[in-house]
């Protein structure tokens, strides 16, 4: 297992044991947990994918570690400004199909497991979006969990929104996104909306790339939940009466990733630990698209 802590590359049995204990614990004050007391990127499940499994998605240990390190390199300095250390525990051998964020004082953990990275529905960019989601529990701003986590963790919807709104854009902005997108199958609706918002070709390509990463994760969640097929042009019509901390449905999660990709606020325009309107797209500022979806988020009067 590989661990990055404050830029140091560590391999240690002690960390492996500690991580194993973390996985086995029930929801406590140090975990990012949903309202049902489960932990992780998705609800607790019994899925397991061995590193020896034949049905894989092309993910390798080297690629797994490289993707995680890109997010670490982008956010470890930011976490340091908050008086904490970002600790990436990257367990390629672990078969669990999940990921998790937790805290131990000023050590902020992101636990990534090989089982999830190896799932056939998870693309490379989709996996990076998950790493961004887990990092977002720490630095994604409000809304946060209303209970169960000492109020430190951004809730599930906000972690999704932050992942596409800020994290993926920060990590991928210097890639040759036009060339990369040219090799991908991009859905027409994602192309249309991204090009409507972003007149710069590279920014539009980055939006397309993030949108398709979100689509891979939503299809993955859709498969597990046996929901209707998710699509960019069939947004979830549910309107919640109050902001939900729980895992949104698959279509709602796609809507959230897509909204984050389409919001043209700069990734350097940071979110806030106290204000829900800082660094995000809100209707009162004239944004017709790009705001948090109403399928999980209840806007305040200032929005």
C-alpha positions as CSV (number, residue, x, y, z in Angstrom):
1,X,0.0,0.0,0.0
2,X,1.2,3.5,-0.9
3,X,0.8,6.5,1.4
4,X,1.5,10.2,0.7
5,X,1.7,12.4,3.7
6,X,3.0,16.0,3.4
7,X,4.8,15.0,0.2
8,X,6.5,12.0,1.7
9,X,6.2,8.6,0.0
10,X,5.7,5.9,2.6
11,X,5.2,2.1,2.6
12,X,4.5,0.7,6.0
13,X,2.8,-2.3,7.6
14,X,1.7,-0.1,10.5
15,X,-0.2,2.2,8.1
16,X,-1.8,-0.9,6.5
17,X,-3.0,-2.1,9.9
18,X,-4.3,1.4,10.8
19,X,-6.2,1.6,7.5
20,X,-7.7,-1.8,8.0
21,X,-9.0,-0.7,11.4
22,X,-10.5,2.4,9.8
23,X,-12.4,0.4,7.3
24,X,-13.9,-1.8,10.0
25,X,-15.1,1.0,12.2
26,X,-18.7,2.1,12.3
27,X,-19.7,5.8,11.7
28,X,-18.0,8.0,14.3
29,X,-17.1,11.7,14.8
30,X,-14.0,11.3,12.5
31,X,-15.7,9.9,9.4
32,X,-17.6,11.4,6.5
33,X,-20.8,9.5,6.9
34,X,-24.2,9.6,5.4
35,X,-27.4,9.9,7.5
36,X,-27.7,6.1,7.8
37,X,-24.3,5.8,9.5
38,X,-22.5,4.3,6.6
39,X,-19.2,5.5,5.2
40,X,-17.7,6.0,1.8
41,X,-18.2,7.4,-1.7
42,X,-21.2,5.2,-2.1
43,X,-23.4,3.3,0.4
44,X,-21.9,0.3,2.1
45,X,-21.8,-2.7,-0.1
46,X,-20.5,-6.2,-0.5
47,X,-18.8,-5.8,-3.8
48,X,-15.2,-7.0,-4.1
49,X,-12.9,-6.8,-7.1
50,X,-9.5,-8.6,-6.7
51,X,-6.4,-7.3,-8.3
52,X,-6.2,-10.7,-10.0
53,X,-9.7,-10.4,-11.5
54,X,-9.8,-11.0,-15.3
55,X,-12.7,-8.6,-15.9
56,X,-11.0,-5.2,-15.5
57,X,-11.0,-1.7,-17.0
58,X,-7.4,-1.3,-17.8
59,X,-6.5,0.3,-14.5
60,X,-3.0,-0.5,-13.3
61,X,-1.4,0.1,-9.9
62,X,0.9,2.6,-11.5
63,X,-2.0,4.5,-13.1
64,X,-4.0,4.2,-9.8
65,X,-1.2,5.8,-7.8
66,X,-0.4,8.5,-10.5
67,X,-4.1,9.7,-10.6
68,X,-4.2,10.0,-6.8
69,X,-0.9,11.8,-6.7
70,X,-2.1,14.4,-9.1
71,X,-4.9,15.3,-6.8
72,X,-2.6,15.1,-3.8
73,X,-0.1,17.5,-5.4
74,X,-2.8,20.0,-6.1
75,X,-4.5,19.9,-2.7
76,X,-1.8,19.1,-0.1
77,X,-0.5,22.7,-0.2
78,X,-4.1,24.0,0.2
79,X,-4.8,21.7,3.1
80,X,-1.5,22.9,4.7
81,X,-2.8,26.5,4.7
82,X,-5.6,25.2,6.9
83,X,-3.1,23.9,9.4
84,X,-3.5,20.3,8.5
85,X,-1.7,17.5,6.5
86,X,-3.4,15.7,3.6
87,X,-2.8,11.9,4.0
88,X,-3.5,9.8,0.9
89,X,-3.8,6.1,1.8
90,X,-3.8,4.3,-1.5
91,X,-4.5,0.6,-1.1
92,X,-4.3,-1.0,-4.5
93,X,-4.6,-4.5,-3.0
94,X,-7.8,-3.7,-1.1
95,X,-10.8,-5.3,-2.9
96,X,-13.5,-3.0,-1.5
97,X,-15.5,-1.1,-4.1
98,X,-15.6,2.2,-2.2
99,X,-13.5,5.1,-1.0
100,X,-13.6,7.1,2.2
101,X,-12.5,10.4,3.9
102,X,-11.7,10.6,7.6
103,X,-9.8,12.8,10.1
104,X,-7.5,12.2,13.0
105,X,-6.8,15.6,14.4
106,X,-4.9,17.7,11.9
107,X,-4.2,14.6,9.7
108,X,-6.9,14.6,7.0
109,X,-7.2,11.1,5.4
110,X,-8.4,10.1,1.9
111,X,-8.6,6.4,1.6
112,X,-8.7,5.0,-1.9
113,X,-9.2,1.3,-2.6
114,X,-8.2,-0.7,-5.6
115,X,-11.5,-2.5,-5.9
116,X,-13.3,0.6,-6.8
117,X,-10.6,1.7,-9.3
118,X,-10.8,-1.7,-11.0
119,X,-14.6,-1.6,-11.6
120,X,-15.4,-1.9,-15.3
121,X,-17.6,1.2,-15.3
122,X,-15.0,3.4,-13.7
123,X,-12.9,5.3,-16.3
124,X,-9.6,7.0,-15.4
125,X,-11.2,10.4,-15.3
126,X,-14.1,8.9,-13.3
127,X,-11.7,7.6,-10.8
128,X,-10.0,11.0,-10.5
129,X,-13.4,12.5,-9.9
130,X,-13.9,10.1,-7.0
131,X,-10.5,11.1,-5.5
132,X,-11.7,14.7,-5.9
133,X,-15.0,13.8,-4.2
134,X,-13.2,12.4,-1.1
135,X,-10.9,15.3,-1.0
136,X,-13.9,17.5,-1.2
137,X,-15.3,16.2,2.0
138,X,-12.3,18.0,3.6
139,X,-12.2,21.2,1.6
140,X,-15.5,21.3,-0.3
141,X,-17.2,23.9,1.9
142,X,-20.8,24.1,2.9
143,X,-23.3,22.6,3.0
144,X,-21.8,20.2,5.5
145,X,-23.2,17.2,7.3
146,X,-25.7,18.3,9.9
147,X,-24.6,15.7,12.4
148,X,-22.3,12.8,13.0
149,X,-19.0,14.3,11.8
150,X,-18.3,17.2,14.2
151,X,-19.5,19.4,11.3
152,X,-16.2,19.1,9.4
153,X,-17.3,17.2,6.3
154,X,-18.9,18.6,3.2
155,X,-22.0,16.5,2.6
156,X,-22.3,14.0,-0.3
157,X,-23.9,16.4,-2.8
158,X,-21.5,19.2,-2.0
159,X,-18.5,16.8,-2.3
160,X,-19.8,15.8,-5.8
161,X,-20.3,19.5,-6.8
162,X,-16.8,20.5,-5.5
163,X,-15.2,17.6,-7.4
164,X,-16.3,18.9,-10.8
165,X,-16.6,22.6,-10.0
166,X,-13.1,23.1,-8.5
167,X,-11.0,20.0,-8.1
168,X,-11.0,18.4,-11.6
169,X,-10.5,21.8,-13.2
170,X,-7.5,22.6,-11.0
171,X,-5.9,19.2,-11.6
172,X,-6.6,19.0,-15.4
173,X,-6.3,22.6,-16.6
174,X,-2.8,22.2,-18.1
175,X,-3.6,19.0,-19.9
176,X,-4.0,19.1,-23.7
177,X,-7.7,18.7,-23.2
178,X,-8.6,19.3,-26.8
179,X,-6.4,16.5,-28.0
180,X,-7.6,14.2,-25.2
181,X,-11.3,14.9,-25.9
182,X,-10.7,14.2,-29.6
183,X,-9.9,10.6,-28.7
184,X,-13.1,10.2,-26.5
185,X,-16.7,9.5,-27.2
186,X,-18.4,12.7,-26.0
187,X,-22.2,12.8,-25.8
188,X,-23.8,15.5,-27.9
189,X,-25.7,17.2,-25.1
190,X,-22.5,17.5,-23.1
191,X,-20.7,19.0,-26.1
192,X,-23.6,21.4,-26.8
193,X,-23.9,22.8,-23.3
194,X,-20.1,23.0,-22.7
195,X,-19.6,24.9,-25.9
196,X,-22.5,27.2,-25.1
197,X,-20.9,28.2,-21.8
198,X,-17.2,28.1,-22.7
199,X,-16.1,30.0,-25.9
200,X,-12.5,29.0,-25.3
201,X,-11.9,25.7,-27.0
202,X,-9.7,24.3,-24.2
203,X,-12.1,25.3,-21.5
204,X,-15.0,23.7,-23.5
205,X,-12.9,20.5,-23.9
206,X,-12.2,20.4,-20.1
207,X,-15.9,20.8,-19.4
208,X,-16.6,17.9,-21.8
209,X,-14.0,15.7,-20.2
210,X,-15.3,16.4,-16.6
211,X,-18.9,15.8,-17.8
212,X,-18.0,12.4,-19.2
213,X,-16.2,11.5,-16.0
214,X,-19.4,12.3,-14.1
215,X,-21.4,10.2,-16.6
216,X,-19.2,7.2,-15.9
217,X,-19.8,7.5,-12.2
218,X,-23.5,8.1,-12.6
219,X,-23.8,5.0,-14.8
220,X,-21.9,3.0,-12.2
221,X,-24.3,4.2,-9.4
222,X,-27.3,3.6,-11.7
223,X,-26.2,0.0,-12.3
224,X,-25.9,-0.6,-8.6
225,X,-29.2,1.1,-7.7
226,X,-31.2,-0.4,-10.6
227,X,-32.5,3.1,-11.4
228,X,-33.7,4.4,-14.8
229,X,-30.9,5.2,-17.3
230,X,-29.1,8.4,-16.5
231,X,-28.6,11.0,-19.2
232,X,-27.5,14.6,-19.6
233,X,-30.8,15.7,-21.0
234,X,-33.1,14.0,-18.5
235,X,-32.4,15.8,-15.2
236,X,-33.9,14.7,-12.0
237,X,-37.1,16.6,-11.4
238,X,-37.3,16.1,-7.7
239,X,-37.2,19.3,-5.6
240,X,-36.2,18.7,-2.0
241,X,-37.9,20.6,0.9
242,X,-34.5,20.8,2.7
243,X,-30.9,20.1,1.8
244,X,-30.2,16.3,2.0
245,X,-26.9,15.0,3.4
246,X,-27.7,11.5,2.0
247,X,-26.4,10.0,-1.3
248,X,-28.3,11.5,-4.2
249,X,-29.8,9.2,-6.8
250,X,-27.7,8.4,-9.8
251,X,-29.4,10.9,-12.1
252,X,-29.1,13.6,-9.4
253,X,-25.4,12.9,-9.0
254,X,-24.9,13.2,-12.8
255,X,-26.8,16.5,-12.7
256,X,-24.5,17.7,-9.9
257,X,-21.3,16.8,-11.7
258,X,-22.6,18.4,-14.9
259,X,-23.6,21.6,-13.0
260,X,-20.1,21.8,-11.6
261,X,-18.6,21.4,-15.0
262,X,-20.8,24.0,-16.5
263,X,-20.3,26.6,-13.8
264,X,-17.7,29.0,-15.1
265,X,-16.5,30.3,-11.8
266,X,-12.7,30.1,-11.7
267,X,-11.4,27.1,-9.7
268,X,-9.3,29.7,-7.8
269,X,-12.5,31.4,-6.6
270,X,-12.7,29.3,-3.6
271,X,-15.7,27.9,-1.8
272,X,-16.3,28.8,1.8
273,X,-16.5,27.0,5.2
274,X,-19.4,29.2,6.2
275,X,-21.1,30.7,3.1
276,X,-23.0,28.6,0.6
277,X,-22.7,31.2,-2.1
278,X,-18.9,31.9,-2.3
279,X,-17.2,30.6,-5.4
280,X,-20.3,28.9,-6.8
281,X,-23.0,29.7,-9.4
282,X,-26.2,31.0,-8.0
283,X,-29.3,32.3,-9.8
284,X,-29.2,35.7,-8.0
285,X,-26.0,36.3,-9.9
286,X,-27.7,35.6,-13.2
287,X,-26.6,32.0,-13.6
288,X,-29.3,30.0,-15.4
289,X,-27.2,26.8,-15.2
290,X,-24.3,25.6,-13.1
291,X,-26.0,25.9,-9.7
292,X,-26.4,23.0,-7.3
293,X,-29.4,20.8,-8.4
294,X,-32.6,21.0,-6.5
295,X,-32.8,17.2,-6.3
296,X,-30.6,17.4,-3.2
297,X,-30.0,21.1,-2.4
298,X,-32.4,23.7,-1.0
299,X,-31.1,27.2,-1.8
300,X,-31.2,29.9,0.8
301,X,-32.9,33.2,0.4
302,X,-29.6,34.9,-0.6
303,X,-29.4,32.5,-3.6
